[in-house]
Amino acid sequence: MLIPRLSIKTNYLSHWLLTFHLLPLLQSTAANSPKDMVRIVNVTSDGHVKFPPKGGIDFGNPSLEKESAMTRYGQSKLANILHAKQLHAIYGPTQKGDGAGQGSICTAAVHPGHIDT
């Protein structure tokens, strides 16, 4: 069975690009909305735990051509998680006094298989 070479390009960069283009709209909406109303939810998986590349993301070789498909998948899912963490650090609620979180964007990364619906 031939496994397609899905990589960080498909599983991460497409998410990043969509978020990048939506950020101006999300920021303006957050500035004019009640606290915690604007959210970014990255649907990811636990592949970042099960199949991570040794040493984390390999920025020198993001396609990981010589690695297994599952290692490439794990790297892309790790990138999704780190992206969500960075978005939260930049745009998330602050711990400042009154009005904290006004204009902030809540960010989460979830694995839908671990959520009871």
Secondary structure as UniProt FT lines:
FT   HELIX           9..13
FT   HELIX           14..31
FT   TURN            35..36
FT   STRAND          39..43
FT   HELIX           47..50
FT   TURN            54..55
FT   TURN            59..60
FT   TURN            62..63
FT   TURN            65..66
FT   HELIX           69..91
FT   TURN            98..103
FT   STRAND          106..110
FT   HELIX           112..114
//
